[in-house]
Amino acid sequence: MSERAEGPKGLRAASLELVCRPIGVVHSPFRERREAPRQPAASAETRGTIELFPHSGFEHALSDIECWSYLWVVFWFHLNEGFRPKVLPPRSARRRGVFSTRSPHRPNPIGISAVKLDRVNGLFLEVSGLDMLDETPVLDLKPYVAYTDAVTEAGTGWLAGALDPAAPFAVEFSEGALVELACVREASGVDLENPIREVLALGPQAHPYRRIRRERSHAVHGAETFVLAVKDWRARFVVDGARITVLGLRSGYRPRELAENLEPALDAHRTFVARFGV
């Protein structure tokens, strides 16, 4: 430990308790952690709203913010499950120190995202490129200043040898898979096609973060099969070079669970199983 860290000032800093109060909240289509994209760039078309709290003078604090096309949003990972010194990022084959990643499992679960500012309506900021979960507490807003915030020589760190390919995989759906997707969409209102495309375009490698695993006992025409978990559904797929073909879907619930749990939320799964038998 350095002299600076051992000295009285270092000790006092380490014992400080800092208090943050949210200035607002995010309204987002993403309600579960596994739904959120890895980065804002992966959800450029996703729209949402940042609502600032009233009676705090934030109406004046927002003056001139419409001059900026992009904003930094400083927020709190409110569903974070605690600090992990090492984590397994989605684009790494091995665990990394949390300070070298953007994992939410930080000593202080603070996140930052650059979002596009589309419109300001009073205390509501309509944004796109959103990667935050619904009800995320917002701690601060700052303008994204291109000439100083975009450092072109910053490099890619350990991402230079990451799992994800430089070019996206082509993702196709079999005719049967398209029929099953339509059934899920009609029965539950959930569109699984785009989430499946987004995840598989990054590559088919088995990875806990992406919820991809190999099927050990199945093969299609000699090709190894994989399973991707999306929400409470499962998509089976095969890989041929840089092309991924989704063969079909199945429920993430076992028959016994569907028989014993009569909650209406599982009706779509019962409808699917009754029609397709999986």
Backbone as CSV, one residue per row, in Angstrom:
resi,resn,N_x,N_y,N_z,CA_x,CA_y,CA_z,C_x,C_y,C_z
1,MET,0.845,-1.196,0.000,0.000,0.000,0.000,0.876,1.241,0.000
2,SER,0.509,2.228,-0.791,1.316,3.434,-0.883,1.165,4.294,0.359
3,GLU,2.132,5.217,0.551,2.072,6.151,1.669,0.792,6.975,1.609
4,ARG,0.421,7.312,0.397,-0.757,8.153,0.241,-2.002,7.437,0.758
5,ALA,-2.120,6.125,0.441,-3.293,5.375,0.881,-3.268,5.122,2.374
6,GLU,-2.037,4.997,2.965,-1.930,4.704,4.392,-2.173,5.932,5.251
7,GLY,-1.973,7.121,4.697,-2.050,8.349,5.472,-3.454,8.650,5.949
8,PRO,-3.578,9.638,6.854,-4.872,9.993,7.430,-5.919,10.355,6.389
9,LYS,-5.522,11.066,5.319,-6.503,11.462,4.316,-7.089,10.243,3.603
10,GLY,-6.231,9.266,3.301,-6.712,8.049,2.648,-7.679,7.291,3.525
11,LEU,-7.372,7.215,4.829,-8.251,6.513,5.756,-9.592,7.225,5.880
12,ARG,-9.556,8.544,5.937,-10.803,9.291,6.048,-11.665,9.106,4.809
13,ALA,-11.037,9.119,3.640,-11.789,8.939,2.401,-12.440,7.556,2.347
14,ALA,-11.716,6.536,2.815,-12.240,5.171,2.761,-13.426,4.981,3.692
15,SER,-13.533,5.798,4.722,-14.607,5.632,5.698,-15.796,6.547,5.429
16,LEU,-15.700,7.379,4.388,-16.798,8.281,4.080,-18.044,7.510,3.643
17,GLU,-19.178,7.987,4.061,-20.439,7.445,3.569,-21.098,8.530,2.731
18,LEU,-21.258,8.266,1.451,-21.795,9.250,0.522,-23.271,8.964,0.274
19,VAL,-24.066,10.000,0.185,-25.504,9.852,-0.002,-25.892,10.370,-1.386
20,CYS,-26.575,9.541,-2.158,-27.097,9.942,-3.466,-28.615,9.850,-3.432
21,ARG,-29.260,10.811,-4.038,-30.712,10.773,-4.158,-31.075,10.834,-5.631
22,PRO,-31.944,9.949,-6.092,-32.331,9.966,-7.509,-32.980,11.290,-7.888
23,ILE,-32.745,11.706,-9.135,-33.405,12.897,-9.657,-34.589,12.517,-10.540
24,GLY,-34.684,11.238,-10.853,-35.766,10.794,-11.707,-35.733,9.291,-11.895
25,VAL,-36.521,8.811,-12.862,-36.643,7.373,-13.086,-36.795,7.110,-14.581
26,VAL,-36.360,5.938,-15.000,-36.435,5.533,-16.404,-37.726,4.753,-16.648
27,HIS,-38.393,5.061,-17.750,-39.516,4.256,-18.226,-39.038,3.539,-19.484
28,SER,-38.930,2.220,-19.391,-38.271,1.430,-20.426,-39.095,0.195,-20.763
29,PRO,-38.977,-0.332,-21.987,-39.652,-1.595,-22.310,-38.972,-2.808,-21.680
30,PHE,-37.760,-2.616,-21.139,-37.027,-3.736,-20.545,-37.340,-3.815,-19.049
31,ARG,-37.923,-4.927,-18.623,-38.319,-5.063,-17.226,-37.493,-6.084,-16.469
32,GLU,-36.769,-6.917,-17.180,-35.912,-7.904,-16.545,-34.488,-7.737,-17.059
33,ARG,-33.523,-8.071,-16.216,-32.119,-7.865,-16.586,-31.742,-8.595,-17.857
34,ARG,-32.280,-9.777,-18.035,-31.896,-10.559,-19.217,-32.466,-9.978,-20.505
35,GLU,-33.448,-9.053,-20.399,-34.014,-8.427,-21.590,-33.155,-7.274,-22.094
36,ALA,-32.395,-6.661,-21.216,-31.673,-5.438,-21.570,-30.522,-5.745,-22.526
37,PRO,-30.315,-4.892,-23.520,-29.170,-5.069,-24.429,-27.863,-4.797,-23.705
38,ARG,-26.760,-5.298,-24.273,-25.459,-5.143,-23.621,-24.990,-3.705,-23.628
39,GLN,-25.300,-2.964,-24.683,-24.872,-1.573,-24.822,-25.979,-0.803,-25.531
40,PRO,-26.012,0.532,-25.383,-27.011,1.312,-26.114,-26.960,1.097,-27.619
41,ALA,-25.760,0.887,-28.177,-25.641,0.706,-29.627,-26.390,-0.533,-30.111
42,ALA,-26.591,-1.498,-29.216,-27.311,-2.720,-29.587,-28.821,-2.508,-29.577
43,SER,-29.274,-1.325,-29.150,-30.712,-1.061,-29.105,-30.999,0.349,-29.610
44,ALA,-30.378,0.696,-30.737,-30.471,2.071,-31.246,-31.904,2.520,-31.479
45,GLU,-32.804,1.585,-31.788,-34.194,1.953,-32.084,-35.092,1.865,-30.859
46,THR,-34.573,1.400,-29.743,-35.394,1.265,-28.534,-35.655,2.633,-27.916
47,ARG,-36.929,2.952,-27.750,-37.302,4.252,-27.216,-37.817,4.119,-25.787
48,GLY,-37.609,5.162,-25.011,-38.083,5.197,-23.642,-38.133,6.628,-23.156
49,THR,-38.402,6.790,-21.869,-38.553,8.122,-21.287,-37.810,8.210,-19.966
50,ILE,-37.177,9.334,-19.748,-36.601,9.649,-18.445,-37.491,10.714,-17.812
51,GLU,-38.074,10.366,-16.687,-38.963,11.296,-15.983,-38.238,11.877,-14.776
52,LEU,-38.077,13.178,-14.731,-37.474,13.825,-13.575,-38.550,14.154,-12.552
53,PHE,-38.175,14.128,-11.287,-39.143,14.339,-10.225,-39.528,15.813,-10.111
54,PRO,-40.789,16.089,-9.812,-41.241,17.485,-9.690,-40.831,18.107,-8.352
55,HIS,-41.039,19.412,-8.250,-40.844,20.167,-7.007,-39.391,20.158,-6.536
56,SER,-38.470,20.058,-7.469,-37.050,20.069,-7.090,-36.256,21.092,-7.899
57,GLY,-36.935,21.886,-8.680,-36.236,22.870,-9.499,-35.638,22.305,-10.758
58,PHE,-36.003,21.060,-11.099,-35.395,20.430,-12.271,-35.905,21.042,-13.576
59,GLU,-37.056,21.728,-13.522,-37.517,22.423,-14.723,-36.461,23.427,-15.187
60,HIS,-35.859,24.135,-14.244,-34.812,25.108,-14.572,-33.502,24.409,-14.921
61,ALA,-33.241,23.276,-14.257,-31.996,22.538,-14.528,-31.958,21.997,-15.948
62,LEU,-33.143,21.826,-16.561,-33.214,21.289,-17.923,-33.073,22.365,-18.996
63,SER,-32.968,23.606,-18.604,-32.842,24.681,-19.591,-31.663,24.419,-20.531
64,ASP,-31.888,24.538,-21.830,-30.881,24.398,-22.885,-30.464,22.962,-23.159
65,ILE,-31.059,21.996,-22.461,-30.627,20.612,-22.700,-30.999,20.154,-24.099
66,GLU,-32.052,20.758,-24.689,-32.459,20.372,-26.037,-31.423,20.744,-27.082
67,CYS,-30.393,21.534,-26.700,-29.308,21.863,-27.630,-28.429,20.661,-27.937
68,TRP,-28.494,19.658,-27.078,-27.625,18.491,-27.224,-28.403,17.332,-27.833
69,SER,-27.784,16.613,-28.729,-28.449,15.480,-29.369,-28.247,14.180,-28.591
70,TYR,-27.190,14.127,-27.782,-26.945,12.934,-26.970,-26.640,13.350,-25.532
71,LEU,-27.015,12.466,-24.605,-26.795,12.725,-23.181,-26.123,11.531,-22.525
72,TRP,-25.310,11.823,-21.528,-24.846,10.792,-20.612,-25.889,10.664,-19.501
73,VAL,-26.330,9.455,-19.238,-27.239,9.198,-18.122,-26.462,8.430,-17.065
74,VAL,-26.366,8.998,-15.880,-25.728,8.327,-14.749,-26.852,7.706,-13.921
75,PHE,-26.780,6.408,-13.692,-27.906,5.725,-13.055,-27.434,4.689,-12.044
76,TRP,-28.396,4.104,-11.353,-28.131,3.115,-10.306,-28.655,1.757,-10.757
77,PHE,-27.799,0.727,-10.725,-28.230,-0.632,-11.054,-29.092,-1.150,-9.902
78,HIS,-30.380,-0.840,-9.931,-31.235,-1.116,-8.772,-31.540,-2.599,-8.572
79,LEU,-31.309,-3.427,-9.584,-31.516,-4.865,-9.429,-30.201,-5.613,-9.264
80,ASN,-29.129,-4.872,-9.014,-27.818,-5.480,-8.811,-27.837,-6.408,-7.605
81,GLU,-27.144,-7.535,-7.701,-27.152,-8.540,-6.642,-25.884,-8.527,-5.806
82,GLY,-25.113,-7.461,-5.871,-23.936,-7.386,-5.016,-22.641,-7.298,-5.801
83,PHE,-21.581,-7.022,-5.071,-20.249,-6.815,-5.629,-19.576,-8.139,-5.934
84,ARG,-18.986,-8.237,-7.122,-18.197,-9.408,-7.507,-16.853,-8.916,-8.032
85,PRO,-15.746,-9.244,-7.373,-14.437,-8.777,-7.837,-14.105,-9.230,-9.250
86,LYS,-14.549,-10.445,-9.625,-14.327,-10.945,-10.979,-15.644,-11.418,-11.562
87,VAL,-15.814,-11.122,-12.856,-17.056,-11.461,-13.545,-16.732,-12.081,-14.896
88,LEU,-17.727,-12.742,-15.480,-17.568,-13.329,-16.818,-18.368,-12.488,-17.801
89,PRO,-17.729,-11.552,-18.516,-18.452,-10.701,-19.466,-18.974,-11.519,-20.644
90,PRO,-19.990,-10.999,-21.328,-20.564,-11.744,-22.460,-19.607,-11.920,-23.616
91,ARG,-18.563,-11.101,-23.708,-17.632,-11.213,-24.829,-16.246,-11.641,-24.371
92,SER,-16.212,-12.492,-23.366,-14.923,-12.981,-22.877,-15.015,-14.475,-22.594
93,ALA,-13.930,-15.184,-22.865,-13.885,-16.617,-22.598,-13.440,-16.901,-21.169
94,ARG,-13.008,-15.887,-20.436,-12.579,-16.084,-19.057,-13.020,-14.914,-18.186
95,ARG,-12.926,-15.100,-16.891,-13.358,-14.084,-15.947,-12.391,-12.897,-15.957
96,ARG,-12.948,-11.710,-15.744,-12.167,-10.475,-15.753,-12.428,-9.690,-14.474
97,GLY,-11.474,-8.853,-14.089,-11.683,-7.964,-12.962,-12.820,-7.008,-13.267
98,VAL,-13.705,-6.807,-12.309,-14.919,-6.033,-12.576,-14.597,-4.614,-13.029
99,PHE,-13.463,-4.048,-12.586,-13.116,-2.691,-12.997,-12.677,-2.620,-14.457
100,SER,-12.427,-3.772,-15.078,-12.086,-3.778,-16.499,-13.299,-4.118,-17.354
101,THR,-14.487,-4.107,-16.754,-15.729,-4.432,-17.458,-16.798,-3.393,-17.139
102,ARG,-17.949,-3.572,-17.759,-19.110,-2.719,-17.472,-20.193,-3.500,-16.733
103,SER,-19.805,-4.551,-16.059,-20.744,-5.363,-15.294,-21.464,-4.528,-14.233
104,PRO,-22.727,-4.845,-13.927,-23.442,-4.124,-12.870,-23.006,-4.528,-11.465
105,HIS,-22.228,-5.592,-11.345,-21.848,-6.106,-10.026,-20.634,-5.350,-9.481
106,ARG,-20.837,-4.078,-9.141,-19.757,-3.176,-8.746,-19.849,-2.851,-7.263
107,PRO,-18.743,-2.383,-6.654,-18.812,-1.973,-5.246,-19.904,-0.928,-5.016
108,ASN,-19.995,0.038,-5.925,-21.107,0.988,-5.960,-21.787,0.800,-7.313
109,PRO,-23.013,0.304,-7.332,-23.642,-0.091,-8.607,-24.090,1.096,-9.450
110,ILE,-23.121,1.873,-9.917,-23.388,3.051,-10.724,-23.097,2.730,-12.190
111,GLY,-24.020,3.104,-13.059,-23.841,2.871,-14.489,-23.911,4.169,-15.263
112,ILE,-23.377,4.161,-16.472,-23.487,5.316,-17.369,-23.857,4.795,-18.760
113,SER,-24.718,5.533,-19.422,-25.097,5.187,-20.799,-25.257,6.470,-21.589
114,ALA,-24.853,6.417,-22.860,-25.080,7.534,-23.770,-26.347,7.242,-24.561
115,VAL,-27.337,8.127,-24.461,-28.604,7.935,-25.163,-28.867,9.135,-26.072
116,LYS,-29.686,8.923,-27.084,-30.057,9.997,-28.008,-31.268,10.741,-27.443
117,LEU,-31.164,12.043,-27.367,-32.273,12.861,-26.878,-33.169,13.220,-28.065
118,ASP,-34.399,12.724,-28.034,-35.326,12.958,-29.136,-36.237,14.162,-28.889
119,ARG,-36.664,14.329,-27.642,-37.630,15.393,-27.374,-37.685,15.662,-25.879
120,VAL,-37.899,16.933,-25.528,-38.084,17.324,-24.137,-39.509,17.840,-23.973
121,ASN,-40.215,17.260,-23.026,-41.597,17.657,-22.763,-41.749,17.889,-21.264
122,GLY,-41.496,19.100,-20.835,-41.545,19.391,-19.405,-40.452,18.649,-18.677
123,LEU,-40.846,17.813,-17.725,-39.884,17.010,-16.957,-39.660,15.637,-17.581
124,PHE,-40.189,15.424,-18.781,-40.037,14.137,-19.462,-39.081,14.283,-20.641
125,LEU,-38.068,13.426,-20.668,-37.114,13.408,-21.772,-37.323,12.124,-22.567
126,GLU,-37.742,12.262,-23.806,-37.914,11.105,-24.667,-36.567,10.785,-25.313
127,VAL,-36.121,9.542,-25.149,-34.787,9.155,-25.609,-34.868,7.864,-26.409
128,SER,-33.828,7.595,-27.191,-33.703,6.329,-27.902,-32.285,5.798,-27.710
129,GLY,-32.090,4.528,-28.084,-30.817,3.871,-27.782,-30.753,3.499,-26.320
130,LEU,-31.898,3.174,-25.761,-32.010,2.922,-24.322,-31.554,1.510,-23.991
131,ASP,-30.737,1.362,-22.952,-30.319,0.028,-22.509,-30.578,-0.180,-21.018
132,MET,-31.359,0.704,-20.409,-31.635,0.616,-18.974,-32.979,-0.050,-18.713
133,LEU,-33.111,-0.631,-17.530,-34.344,-1.309,-17.165,-35.402,-0.315,-16.712
134,ASP,-36.650,-0.752,-16.801,-37.753,0.058,-16.310,-37.575,0.319,-14.811
135,GLU,-37.870,1.530,-14.391,-37.785,1.984,-12.998,-36.345,2.162,-12.512
136,THR,-35.385,2.207,-13.432,-34.009,2.490,-13.038,-33.915,3.897,-12.454
137,PRO,-33.343,4.063,-11.253,-33.172,5.405,-10.696,-32.081,6.176,-11.447
138,VAL,-32.379,7.408,-11.806,-31.428,8.272,-12.506,-30.767,9.187,-11.484
139,LEU,-29.426,9.248,-11.509,-28.677,10.075,-10.565,-28.271,11.415,-11.154
140,ASP,-28.032,11.461,-12.475,-27.564,12.704,-13.076,-27.686,12.615,-14.599
141,LEU,-27.718,13.781,-15.232,-27.692,13.898,-16.688,-26.578,14.857,-17.066
142,LYS,-25.841,14.511,-18.114,-24.761,15.370,-18.593,-24.769,15.352,-20.115
143,PRO,-24.403,16.441,-20.761,-24.343,16.426,-22.225,-23.194,15.555,-22.724
144,TYR,-23.455,14.829,-23.808,-22.398,14.090,-24.496,-21.748,15.056,-25.474
145,VAL,-20.471,15.351,-25.258,-19.737,16.319,-26.078,-18.783,15.541,-26.978
146,ALA,-19.101,15.480,-28.264,-18.400,14.575,-29.169,-16.899,14.808,-29.211
147,TYR,-16.461,16.061,-29.279,-15.030,16.307,-29.501,-14.177,15.884,-28.312
148,THR,-14.772,15.816,-27.126,-13.970,15.427,-25.964,-14.338,14.052,-25.414
149,ASP,-15.578,13.597,-25.668,-16.007,12.313,-25.112,-15.674,11.138,-26.018
150,ALA,-15.520,11.368,-27.306,-15.188,10.295,-28.241,-13.679,10.274,-28.459
151,VAL,-13.004,9.359,-27.790,-11.541,9.259,-27.873,-11.205,8.154,-28.875
152,THR,-10.865,8.531,-30.087,-10.696,7.545,-31.153,-9.524,6.608,-30.925
153,GLU,-8.484,7.057,-30.201,-7.315,6.198,-29.984,-7.402,5.397,-28.693
154,ALA,-8.596,5.298,-28.123,-8.740,4.626,-26.827,-8.437,3.130,-26.900
155,GLY,-8.611,2.509,-28.063,-8.339,1.082,-28.185,-9.507,0.235,-27.730
156,THR,-9.334,-1.080,-27.809,-10.412,-2.016,-27.488,-10.094,-2.919,-26.311
157,GLY,-8.920,-2.729,-25.670,-8.604,-3.533,-24.500,-8.668,-5.014,-24.782
158,TRP,-9.179,-5.772,-23.812,-9.259,-7.223,-23.998,-10.346,-7.616,-25.001
159,LEU,-11.193,-6.666,-25.429,-12.209,-6.981,-26.431,-11.599,-7.308,-27.789
160,ALA,-10.334,-6.940,-27.993,-9.676,-7.239,-29.269,-9.638,-8.732,-29.540
161,GLY,-9.619,-9.557,-28.511,-9.611,-11.001,-28.692,-10.848,-11.647,-28.124
162,ALA,-11.967,-10.924,-28.150,-13.185,-11.398,-27.508,-13.888,-12.457,-28.343
163,LEU,-14.915,-13.047,-27.725,-15.654,-14.113,-28.379,-16.445,-13.633,-29.583
164,ASP,-17.038,-12.463,-29.472,-17.939,-12.010,-30.523,-17.200,-11.810,-31.837
165,PRO,-17.792,-12.204,-32.954,-17.150,-12.013,-34.255,-17.201,-10.553,-34.674
166,ALA,-16.290,-10.171,-35.560,-16.283,-8.802,-36.057,-17.528,-8.535,-36.895
167,ALA,-17.934,-9.529,-37.688,-19.142,-9.397,-38.487,-20.252,-10.229,-37.849
168,PRO,-21.493,-9.749,-37.876,-22.577,-10.505,-37.249,-22.883,-11.787,-38.008
169,PHE,-23.344,-12.785,-37.288,-23.809,-14.015,-37.912,-25.141,-13.744,-38.598
170,ALA,-25.392,-14.458,-39.690,-26.696,-14.385,-40.356,-27.643,-15.330,-39.629
171,VAL,-28.778,-14.825,-39.210,-29.743,-15.619,-38.448,-30.983,-15.855,-39.299
172,GLU,-31.301,-17.133,-39.515,-32.472,-17.510,-40.298,-33.414,-18.344,-39.444
173,PHE,-34.674,-18.412,-39.853,-35.672,-19.199,-39.140,-36.289,-20.210,-40.098
174,SER,-36.420,-21.441,-39.649,-37.099,-22.449,-40.459,-38.582,-22.092,-40.557
175,GLU,-39.278,-22.700,-41.517,-40.707,-22.430,-41.664,-41.453,-22.807,-40.397
176,GLY,-41.059,-23.924,-39.806,-41.705,-24.351,-38.564,-41.481,-23.365,-37.438
177,ALA,-40.268,-22.827,-37.358,-39.967,-21.860,-36.306,-40.788,-20.587,-36.481
178,LEU,-40.993,-20.158,-37.726,-41.789,-18.954,-37.979,-43.238,-19.158,-37.554
179,VAL,-43.783,-20.355,-37.801,-45.152,-20.661,-37.371,-45.239,-20.633,-35.848
180,GLU,-44.236,-21.187,-35.197,-44.243,-21.215,-33.727,-44.074,-19.813,-33.145
181,LEU,-43.236,-18.988,-33.757,-43.091,-17.596,-33.313,-44.421,-16.858,-33.402
182,ALA,-45.138,-17.083,-34.495,-46.440,-16.434,-34.665,-47.424,-16.892,-33.602
183,CYS,-47.371,-18.161,-33.238,-48.255,-18.691,-32.195,-47.979,-18.017,-30.853
184,VAL,-46.699,-17.897,-30.507,-46.331,-17.240,-29.250,-46.773,-15.791,-29.257
185,ARG,-46.572,-15.122,-30.382,-46.942,-13.714,-30.505,-48.448,-13.529,-30.348
186,GLU,-49.217,-14.443,-30.945,-50.671,-14.344,-30.880,-51.194,-14.689,-29.489
187,ALA,-50.586,-15.689,-28.857,-51.090,-16.164,-27.561,-50.669,-15.283,-26.389
188,SER,-49.488,-14.645,-26.504,-48.962,-13.912,-25.349,-48.667,-12.447,-25.624
189,GLY,-48.642,-12.067,-26.909,-48.251,-10.697,-27.256,-46.759,-10.473,-27.213
190,VAL,-45.980,-11.537,-27.013,-44.527,-11.439,-26.916,-43.905,-11.764,-28.268
191,ASP,-43.077,-10.849,-28.774,-42.370,-11.063,-30.035,-40.961,-11.560,-29.713
192,LEU,-40.699,-12.817,-29.977,-39.399,-13.413,-29.661,-38.403,-13.306,-30.815
193,GLU,-38.884,-12.981,-32.005,-37.993,-13.022,-33.167,-36.826,-12.048,-33.042
194,ASN,-37.094,-10.791,-32.725,-36.012,-9.806,-32.647,-35.022,-10.107,-31.520
195,PRO,-35.488,-10.451,-30.300,-34.519,-10.819,-29.251,-33.637,-11.997,-29.643
196,ILE,-34.212,-12.981,-30.328,-33.412,-14.132,-30.763,-32.374,-13.698,-31.786
197,ARG,-32.785,-12.878,-32.741,-31.843,-12.393,-33.754,-30.686,-11.616,-33.110
198,GLU,-31.017,-10.718,-32.199,-29.994,-9.864,-31.591,-28.942,-10.687,-30.858
199,VAL,-29.386,-11.691,-30.103,-28.432,-12.498,-29.343,-27.602,-13.386,-30.261
200,LEU,-28.246,-14.079,-31.183,-27.524,-15.024,-32.030,-26.638,-14.333,-33.061
201,ALA,-26.950,-13.093,-33.433,-26.084,-12.364,-34.357,-24.696,-12.158,-33.774
202,LEU,-24.588,-12.212,-32.436,-23.294,-12.060,-31.779,-22.458,-13.328,-31.825
203,GLY,-23.093,-14.446,-32.140,-22.352,-15.697,-32.200,-23.052,-16.788,-31.417
204,PRO,-22.764,-18.044,-31.744,-23.461,-19.168,-31.129,-22.741,-19.792,-29.938
205,GLN,-21.639,-19.187,-29.514,-20.848,-19.810,-28.461,-21.663,-19.988,-27.180
206,ALA,-21.558,-21.167,-26.593,-22.221,-21.415,-25.319,-21.660,-20.459,-24.275
207,HIS,-22.535,-19.747,-23.601,-22.091,-18.722,-22.670,-23.214,-18.463,-21.670
208,PRO,-22.904,-18.453,-20.356,-23.957,-18.247,-19.354,-24.698,-16.928,-19.535
209,TYR,-23.981,-15.866,-19.902,-24.620,-14.560,-20.030,-25.670,-14.559,-21.131
210,ARG,-25.333,-15.204,-22.236,-26.276,-15.254,-23.351,-27.304,-16.358,-23.184
211,ARG,-27.148,-17.198,-22.193,-28.067,-18.300,-21.915,-28.130,-19.257,-23.108
212,ILE,-26.939,-19.593,-23.608,-26.814,-20.559,-24.695,-26.112,-21.801,-24.159
213,ARG,-26.620,-22.953,-24.523,-25.962,-24.202,-24.130,-26.065,-25.223,-25.265
214,ARG,-25.150,-26.182,-25.238,-25.174,-27.257,-26.231,-26.190,-28.322,-25.819
215,GLU,-26.831,-28.910,-26.814,-27.686,-30.074,-26.559,-26.833,-31.321,-26.769
216,ARG,-26.577,-32.008,-25.724,-25.644,-33.141,-25.806,-26.225,-34.350,-26.524
217,SER,-27.530,-34.523,-26.447,-28.119,-35.768,-26.966,-28.862,-35.571,-28.284
218,HIS,-28.732,-34.396,-28.913,-29.455,-34.156,-30.153,-28.509,-33.691,-31.255
219,ALA,-28.871,-34.046,-32.471,-28.138,-33.572,-33.644,-29.103,-33.563,-34.819
220,VAL,-28.891,-32.664,-35.756,-29.730,-32.579,-36.955,-28.833,-32.760,-38.163
221,HIS,-29.025,-33.879,-38.872,-28.186,-34.208,-40.026,-26.702,-34.133,-39.647
222,GLY,-26.400,-34.615,-38.478,-25.015,-34.650,-38.019,-24.508,-33.359,-37.422
223,ALA,-25.299,-32.290,-37.481,-24.871,-30.995,-36.941,-25.265,-30.874,-35.472
224,GLU,-24.352,-30.362,-34.686,-24.612,-30.171,-33.274,-25.699,-29.118,-33.081
225,THR,-26.590,-29.352,-32.120,-27.676,-28.400,-31.861,-27.429,-27.660,-30.555
226,PHE,-27.963,-26.448,-30.505,-27.816,-25.589,-29.336,-29.193,-25.093,-28.906
227,VAL,-29.258,-24.600,-27.683,-30.508,-24.042,-27.158,-30.223,-22.665,-26.581
228,LEU,-31.047,-21.700,-26.988,-30.988,-20.349,-26.452,-32.229,-20.113,-25.603
229,ALA,-32.034,-19.643,-24.370,-33.150,-19.290,-23.505,-33.470,-17.812,-23.682
230,VAL,-34.713,-17.520,-24.070,-35.189,-16.143,-24.219,-36.459,-16.020,-23.396
231,LYS,-36.399,-15.205,-22.345,-37.500,-15.129,-21.387,-37.759,-16.545,-20.875
232,ASP,-39.007,-16.997,-20.925,-39.285,-18.364,-20.466,-39.588,-19.291,-21.642
233,TRP,-38.936,-18.990,-22.786,-39.031,-19.839,-23.967,-37.640,-20.318,-24.355
234,ARG,-37.591,-21.377,-25.158,-36.321,-21.935,-25.600,-36.329,-22.063,-27.114
235,ALA,-35.209,-21.648,-27.742,-35.076,-21.721,-29.194,-33.933,-22.670,-29.535
236,ARG,-34.211,-23.693,-30.352,-33.184,-24.645,-30.785,-32.613,-24.171,-32.111
237,PHE,-31.287,-24.291,-32.259,-30.673,-23.823,-33.506,-29.445,-24.648,-33.851
238,VAL,-29.043,-24.547,-35.117,-27.823,-25.189,-35.605,-26.971,-24.114,-36.265
239,VAL,-25.690,-24.439,-36.416,-24.734,-23.477,-36.963,-24.052,-24.089,-38.184
240,ASP,-23.974,-23.287,-39.250,-23.255,-23.690,-40.456,-22.385,-22.517,-40.881
241,GLY,-21.113,-22.553,-40.496,-20.224,-21.438,-40.796,-20.681,-20.188,-40.068
242,ALA,-20.981,-19.140,-40.849,-21.443,-17.877,-40.259,-22.961,-17.748,-40.334
243,ARG,-23.654,-18.876,-40.585,-25.110,-18.856,-40.671,-25.708,-19.692,-39.538
244,ILE,-26.677,-19.113,-38.856,-27.387,-19.797,-37.782,-28.837,-19.995,-38.203
245,THR,-29.345,-21.213,-38.067,-30.730,-21.503,-38.403,-31.484,-21.917,-37.151
246,VAL,-32.524,-21.158,-36.833,-33.378,-21.503,-35.693,-34.377,-22.549,-36.172
247,LEU,-34.353,-23.715,-35.520,-35.180,-24.842,-35.957,-36.580,-24.795,-35.376
248,GLY,-36.689,-24.297,-34.154,-37.994,-24.293,-33.528,-37.939,-23.790,-32.101
249,LEU,-39.111,-23.673,-31.494,-39.240,-23.199,-30.116,-39.798,-24.298,-29.235
250,ARG,-39.670,-24.092,-27.954,-40.377,-24.911,-26.988,-40.540,-24.110,-25.708
251,SER,-41.483,-24.546,-24.905,-41.729,-23.866,-23.641,-40.592,-24.123,-22.671
252,GLY,-40.327,-23.141,-21.831,-39.317,-23.329,-20.795,-39.860,-24.019,-19.570
253,TYR,-41.169,-24.332,-19.587,-41.789,-25.017,-18.454,-41.969,-26.493,-18.762
254,ARG,-41.829,-27.305,-17.743,-42.053,-28.743,-17.908,-43.552,-29.030,-17.883
255,PRO,-43.995,-30.142,-18.499,-45.427,-30.478,-18.523,-46.055,-30.497,-17.128
256,ARG,-45.335,-31.017,-16.154,-45.892,-31.072,-14.808,-46.130,-29.672,-14.249
257,GLU,-45.192,-28.744,-14.517,-45.359,-27.368,-14.036,-46.586,-26.725,-14.663
258,LEU,-46.797,-26.968,-15.952,-47.946,-26.381,-16.634,-49.256,-26.982,-16.142
259,ALA,-49.206,-28.242,-15.735,-50.418,-28.906,-15.246,-50.775,-28.459,-13.829
260,GLU,-49.752,-28.214,-13.009,-50.001,-27.884,-11.611,-50.158,-26.385,-11.373
261,ASN,-49.475,-25.573,-12.162,-49.542,-24.125,-11.990,-50.565,-23.560,-12.968
262,LEU,-51.728,-23.193,-12.475,-52.827,-22.762,-13.326,-52.895,-21.241,-13.473
263,GLU,-51.800,-20.541,-13.174,-51.802,-19.089,-13.329,-52.041,-18.718,-14.791
264,PRO,-52.852,-17.668,-15.035,-53.134,-17.231,-16.414,-51.871,-16.873,-17.200
265,ALA,-50.798,-16.460,-16.485,-49.560,-16.077,-17.169,-48.970,-17.234,-17.968
266,LEU,-49.345,-18.475,-17.610,-48.804,-19.643,-18.310,-49.748,-20.179,-19.382
267,ASP,-50.860,-19.490,-19.603,-51.824,-19.971,-20.605,-51.199,-20.061,-21.990
268,ALA,-50.339,-19.085,-22.333,-49.703,-19.107,-23.654,-48.846,-20.350,-23.818
269,HIS,-48.190,-20.768,-22.759,-47.364,-21.981,-22.826,-48.241,-23.223,-22.989
270,ARG,-49.373,-23.243,-22.290,-50.270,-24.383,-22.441,-50.846,-24.451,-23.855
271,THR,-51.187,-23.303,-24.407,-51.694,-23.250,-25.785,-50.639,-23.754,-26.757
272,PHE,-49.396,-23.327,-26.554,-48.287,-23.723,-27.431,-48.070,-25.234,-27.363
273,VAL,-48.020,-25.775,-26.145,-47.764,-27.216,-25.974,-48.908,-28.037,-26.561
274,ALA,-50.163,-27.568,-26.377,-51.298,-28.289,-26.923,-51.245,-28.347,-28.452
275,ARG,-50.702,-27.289,-29.057,-50.666,-27.235,-30.521,-49.456,-27.951,-31.106
276,PHE,-48.299,-27.779,-30.456,-47.069,-28.321,-31.049,-46.490,-29.517,-30.290
277,GLY,-46.994,-29.753,-29.089,-46.540,-30.917,-28.330,-45.168,-30.755,-27.701
278,VAL,-44.620,-29.543,-27.647,-43.302,-29.321,-27.030,-43.370,-28.117,-26.109
